[in-house]
Amino acid sequence: MQFGKVEYPEQVDFTLPDDHAGTAKILKKTTNNKLSVFVGCAKWNKQDLKGFYPRGTKDELEYYSRQFNSIELNATFYRIFPEDQFKKWYDKTPEGFKFFPKLVQNISHLKRLNDDVQPYVDQYLSNIIHLKEKLGTIFLQLHGNFAPKNFDRVVKFIEKWPSEIRLAVEFRHTDWFNDKAIASELYNLLEENNIANIITDTAGRRDLLHMRLTNDEAFIRYVGANHPTDYSRLDDWVERLHTWKNLGINHIHFFVHQNIERESPLLSAYLIKKLNKHLGTSLDLPGHSTDDLKLF
């Protein structure tokens, strides 16, 4: 994931901003259920996660899904997979595992939420529901040049979205958050429709670190910089998630990316250990084919 990459990450101020005032308000409205936490990487293929798989691993997803409890499924961005593929993924993964798939680019980037996207939405959903209870929140990533001038498209899309399927949206154009009037209108729309407002934490786009939750879910896309600061940044996130837990959050979905993805499992494992210690979760700590994870 090259989005937000910088050449000198040591020069970036990685301090997490204070919470938006609306975050505490929205969490006060939540029903305090048992905290649900899912942590994972964005990909499972061996080419990206070099060194993660033991020698002789025949099925990468089967192994990955027994190390982590979730995957941010970016493969679904590039094409609509047939229902048989989702059935196979369902059968390969253990009970309790969840997929968090990205909506296909036909919807977000090619058609750009135009009125004619509904057939793609219908086809996508009719296939992906074969993940059954292993289907986590689906997320829509809008293009960086998709600006608030197209707000009406967002409204129509969200209002048509089936309420029984959880959705999160990642807005990348800075005006969605820097224009206070637009931001307020956007937050209200997401709140009213129980849509999660994705928080993106990446070195080169600190403007996307809005810290504004719009329902009982924190959906965080964390992009490390392949730099020692990656770990201290995760420490800061553990503190913030602990605060949100005390405020009543129900769902934490945290996905780790890297420009060089091979380090993503290590960062994810580090985060899991910290969450177990500070939030009282009991997530399984991944094993590894090398001694790297023993450092944690």
C-alpha positions as CSV (number, residue, x, y, z in Angstrom):
1,M,0.0,0.0,0.0
2,Q,1.8,3.1,-1.2
3,F,-0.9,5.6,-0.2
4,G,0.6,8.3,2.1
5,K,4.2,7.0,1.7
6,V,6.9,9.5,2.7
7,E,10.7,9.4,2.2
8,Y,11.6,10.4,5.7
9,P,9.1,9.2,8.3
10,E,11.2,10.3,11.2
11,Q,10.3,13.9,10.2
12,V,6.6,13.3,10.6
13,D,4.6,14.2,13.8
14,F,2.8,11.0,14.4
15,T,0.9,12.3,17.5
16,L,-2.7,11.2,17.5
17,P,-5.0,14.1,17.5
18,D,-7.5,14.6,20.3
19,D,-10.9,13.0,19.7
20,H,-13.5,15.0,17.8
21,A,-16.1,16.2,20.2
22,G,-18.7,14.1,18.4
23,T,-16.9,10.8,19.2
24,A,-17.7,10.8,22.9
25,K,-21.3,11.8,22.1
26,I,-21.8,9.0,19.7
27,L,-20.3,6.4,22.1
28,K,-22.6,7.6,24.9
29,K,-25.5,6.5,22.7
30,T,-24.1,2.9,22.2
31,T,-25.5,-0.1,23.8
32,N,-22.7,-1.6,25.9
33,N,-22.3,-5.1,24.4
34,K,-19.3,-7.3,24.9
35,L,-16.3,-5.7,23.1
36,S,-15.5,-7.3,19.7
37,V,-12.0,-6.9,18.4
38,F,-10.6,-8.0,15.1
39,V,-7.0,-7.4,14.0
40,G,-5.4,-8.5,10.8
41,C,-3.4,-7.7,7.6
42,A,-4.7,-6.6,4.2
43,K,-3.4,-9.6,2.2
44,W,-2.6,-13.2,2.8
45,N,-0.5,-14.1,-0.3
46,K,3.0,-15.5,0.2
47,Q,4.6,-13.0,-2.2
48,D,3.7,-10.0,-0.1
49,L,4.0,-11.7,3.4
50,K,7.5,-13.1,2.7
51,G,8.8,-15.1,5.7
52,F,5.5,-15.4,7.4
53,Y,4.6,-18.8,6.1
54,P,6.4,-22.0,7.2
55,R,8.2,-23.8,4.5
56,G,5.9,-26.2,2.7
57,T,2.7,-24.3,3.4
58,K,0.2,-25.4,0.7
59,D,-2.8,-23.2,1.4
60,E,-1.9,-19.6,2.5
61,L,-5.4,-18.6,3.5
62,E,-5.9,-21.7,5.6
63,Y,-2.6,-21.0,7.5
64,Y,-3.2,-17.2,7.8
65,S,-6.7,-17.7,9.2
66,R,-5.3,-19.8,12.0
67,Q,-2.9,-17.0,13.0
68,F,-5.2,-14.0,12.8
69,N,-8.9,-13.7,13.4
70,S,-9.6,-11.4,10.3
71,I,-8.4,-10.1,7.0
72,E,-9.0,-6.8,5.3
73,L,-10.0,-8.3,1.9
74,N,-8.6,-5.9,-0.7
75,A,-8.8,-8.5,-3.5
76,T,-12.5,-7.8,-3.9
77,F,-11.7,-4.2,-5.1
78,Y,-10.4,-5.5,-8.4
79,R,-13.2,-7.7,-9.5
80,I,-16.4,-9.3,-8.4
81,F,-15.6,-12.8,-7.4
82,P,-18.2,-15.6,-8.1
83,E,-20.2,-17.0,-5.2
84,D,-18.3,-20.3,-5.3
85,Q,-15.1,-18.5,-4.4
86,F,-16.6,-17.0,-1.3
87,K,-17.9,-20.5,-0.4
88,K,-14.4,-21.9,-0.7
89,W,-13.0,-19.1,1.5
90,Y,-15.7,-19.8,4.0
91,D,-14.9,-23.5,4.2
92,K,-11.1,-22.9,4.5
93,T,-11.3,-20.6,7.5
94,P,-12.1,-21.5,11.1
95,E,-15.1,-20.6,13.2
96,G,-14.9,-17.0,14.4
97,F,-12.8,-15.7,11.5
98,K,-14.1,-12.7,9.6
99,F,-13.5,-11.1,6.2
100,F,-13.7,-7.3,5.8
101,P,-14.0,-6.9,2.1
102,K,-13.5,-3.7,0.0
103,L,-16.2,-2.8,-2.5
104,V,-15.3,-3.3,-6.1
105,Q,-13.7,-0.5,-8.0
106,N,-16.5,-0.4,-10.6
107,I,-18.7,1.1,-7.9
108,S,-16.2,3.5,-6.2
109,H,-13.6,4.5,-8.8
110,L,-15.0,3.8,-12.3
111,K,-18.7,4.6,-11.9
112,R,-17.9,6.9,-8.9
113,L,-21.3,6.2,-7.2
114,N,-23.3,7.3,-10.2
115,D,-26.9,6.2,-10.4
116,D,-26.0,3.2,-12.6
117,V,-23.9,1.5,-9.9
118,Q,-26.8,-0.5,-8.4
119,P,-26.4,-3.5,-10.6
120,Y,-22.8,-3.8,-9.5
121,V,-23.8,-3.4,-5.9
122,D,-26.5,-6.1,-6.2
123,Q,-24.2,-8.6,-7.9
124,Y,-21.4,-7.9,-5.4
125,L,-23.7,-8.4,-2.4
126,S,-25.4,-11.5,-3.8
127,N,-22.1,-13.2,-4.1
128,I,-20.4,-12.0,-0.9
129,I,-23.2,-13.0,1.4
130,H,-22.0,-16.6,0.9
131,L,-19.4,-15.7,3.6
132,K,-22.4,-15.9,5.9
133,E,-21.5,-15.1,9.5
134,K,-17.8,-14.7,8.5
135,L,-18.7,-11.5,6.7
136,G,-17.5,-8.5,8.7
137,T,-18.0,-4.9,7.7
138,I,-17.8,-4.1,4.0
139,F,-15.9,-0.9,3.2
140,L,-16.2,1.6,0.5
141,Q,-13.0,3.5,-0.4
142,L,-13.6,6.6,-2.4
143,H,-11.0,8.0,-4.8
144,G,-8.8,10.8,-3.5
145,N,-10.3,13.2,-6.0
146,F,-13.9,12.3,-5.1
147,A,-14.8,15.7,-3.6
148,P,-17.8,17.0,-1.6
149,K,-19.3,18.4,-4.8
150,N,-20.5,14.8,-5.3
151,F,-22.2,14.7,-1.8
152,D,-25.5,13.9,-3.4
153,R,-24.1,10.6,-4.8
154,V,-22.9,9.6,-1.3
155,V,-26.4,10.3,0.1
156,K,-28.1,8.2,-2.5
157,F,-25.7,5.4,-2.2
158,I,-25.9,5.2,1.6
159,E,-29.7,5.5,1.7
160,K,-30.0,2.5,-0.7
161,W,-27.5,0.4,1.2
162,P,-29.2,-2.6,3.0
163,S,-29.2,-1.8,6.7
164,E,-28.6,-5.5,7.7
165,I,-25.1,-5.4,6.2
166,R,-22.5,-3.2,8.0
167,L,-20.7,-0.6,5.9
168,A,-17.8,1.7,6.5
169,V,-16.6,4.5,4.2
170,E,-13.1,5.9,3.6
171,F,-13.1,9.5,2.4
172,R,-9.7,10.6,1.0
173,H,-10.4,14.1,-0.3
174,T,-9.3,16.6,2.4
175,D,-12.4,18.8,2.1
176,W,-14.6,16.1,3.6
177,F,-13.0,16.9,6.9
178,N,-11.4,20.4,6.6
179,D,-14.7,22.1,5.6
180,K,-16.6,22.2,9.0
181,A,-20.0,22.6,7.4
182,I,-19.5,19.7,5.0
183,A,-17.9,17.5,7.7
184,S,-20.9,18.1,10.0
185,E,-23.4,17.2,7.3
186,L,-21.3,14.1,6.5
187,Y,-21.1,12.9,10.1
188,N,-24.9,13.3,10.5
189,L,-25.5,11.3,7.4
190,L,-23.2,8.5,8.6
191,E,-24.7,8.5,12.1
192,E,-28.3,8.4,10.9
193,N,-27.5,5.4,8.7
194,N,-25.2,3.5,11.2
195,I,-22.2,3.8,8.8
196,A,-18.7,3.7,10.2
197,N,-16.4,6.5,9.3
198,I,-13.0,4.9,8.5
199,I,-10.0,6.4,10.2
200,T,-6.8,6.2,8.0
201,D,-3.5,6.6,9.7
202,T,-0.7,7.0,7.2
203,A,2.5,9.1,7.3
204,G,1.8,11.4,4.3
205,R,-1.9,12.2,4.9
206,R,-2.3,13.3,8.5
207,D,-5.4,15.3,7.4
208,L,-7.3,12.0,7.2
209,L,-6.7,11.3,10.9
210,H,-10.0,12.8,11.9
211,M,-10.7,10.7,15.1
212,R,-14.5,11.0,14.5
213,L,-16.5,7.9,15.1
214,T,-20.1,7.8,13.7
215,N,-21.3,4.6,15.3
216,D,-20.2,1.9,17.7
217,E,-17.4,0.8,15.4
218,A,-13.8,1.9,15.1
219,F,-12.6,0.8,11.6
220,I,-8.9,1.8,11.4
221,R,-6.6,1.4,8.4
222,Y,-3.1,1.7,9.7
223,V,-0.2,2.2,7.3
224,G,3.2,1.7,8.8
225,A,6.2,3.3,7.3
226,N,8.7,0.4,7.6
227,H,10.3,2.4,10.4
228,P,10.9,2.0,14.1
229,T,8.1,4.6,14.8
230,D,5.6,2.0,13.6
231,Y,5.6,0.4,17.0
232,S,5.4,3.6,19.1
233,R,2.5,4.7,16.9
234,L,0.7,1.4,17.7
235,D,1.3,2.0,21.4
236,D,-0.5,5.3,21.0
237,W,-3.4,3.6,19.3
238,V,-3.7,1.1,22.2
239,E,-4.1,4.0,24.6
240,R,-6.8,5.6,22.4
241,L,-8.6,2.3,22.0
242,H,-8.6,1.8,25.7
243,T,-10.2,5.2,26.1
244,W,-12.9,4.3,23.6
245,K,-13.5,1.0,25.3
246,N,-14.2,2.9,28.6
247,L,-16.6,5.2,26.7
248,G,-18.6,2.2,25.4
249,I,-17.3,1.2,22.0
250,N,-18.5,-2.2,20.8
251,H,-16.4,-3.0,17.8
252,I,-12.7,-2.4,17.0
253,H,-11.5,-3.4,13.6
254,F,-7.9,-2.7,13.1
255,F,-6.0,-3.5,9.9
256,V,-2.3,-3.2,9.4
257,H,-0.7,-2.2,6.1
258,Q,2.9,-1.6,5.1
259,N,4.6,-0.3,2.0
260,I,6.7,-3.4,2.3
261,E,4.0,-5.8,3.5
262,R,6.3,-8.5,4.9
263,E,6.4,-6.6,8.2
264,S,2.6,-6.4,8.6
265,P,2.2,-9.7,10.5
266,L,4.9,-8.6,13.0
267,L,3.1,-5.3,13.6
268,S,-0.3,-7.0,13.9
269,A,1.1,-9.5,16.4
270,Y,2.7,-6.7,18.4
271,L,-0.7,-4.9,18.5
272,I,-2.5,-8.0,19.6
273,K,-0.2,-8.6,22.5
274,K,-0.7,-4.9,23.6
275,L,-4.4,-5.1,23.3
276,N,-4.6,-8.3,25.3
277,K,-2.6,-6.6,28.1
278,H,-4.2,-3.2,28.2
279,L,-7.8,-3.8,27.0
280,G,-8.2,-7.2,28.6
281,T,-8.9,-9.0,25.2
282,S,-8.0,-12.6,24.7
283,L,-6.9,-12.7,21.1
284,D,-4.7,-15.5,20.1
285,L,-1.1,-14.4,19.4
286,P,0.1,-15.7,16.1
287,G,2.9,-18.2,15.8
288,H,5.6,-17.8,13.2
289,S,8.1,-19.8,11.2
290,T,11.0,-17.7,12.5
291,D,11.9,-16.4,16.0
292,D,10.7,-12.9,15.2
293,L,7.5,-13.0,17.1
294,K,9.3,-14.2,20.2
295,L,10.6,-10.6,20.5
296,F,7.1,-9.6,21.7
